[in-house]
Amino acid sequence: VETLGAFPLPVEVIPMATARLIKQFAEMGGRATVRLKDGKPFITDNGQHILDVTGLQIKDPLAFETSISQWPGVVTVGVFAYQKAQVCLLGTASGVKTLTFE
């Protein structure tokens, strides 16, 4: 696709920065919500929160990931533009199709 943003973008954040980062995404035109589990914030294996961000149109994934990763309190961004996929396992009606990328 030419523009990312059709699905929520997960962003792992330090809990004490959650509220501020929600505001920063809102300033960009996005809507960030804390991922919940059993009515409480979902806690990652690193003890962090996950923000699910919607409403963004990401035309330059590398620049976006670079920028957001530098925000204080952001642990990682779910764009993974620097860690491109090498293999895709695609489920089809006739079985699994393997796509490879260089």
Secondary structure as UniProt FT lines:
FT   STRAND          9..13
FT   HELIX           15..17
FT   HELIX           18..27
FT   TURN            28..29
FT   STRAND          31..34
FT   STRAND          36..37
FT   TURN            38..39
FT   STRAND          40..41
FT   TURN            45..46
FT   STRAND          49..54
FT   HELIX           61..69
FT   TURN            72..73
FT   STRAND          74..77
FT   TURN            78..79
FT   TURN            81..82
FT   STRAND          87..92
FT   TURN            93..94
FT   STRAND          95..100
//
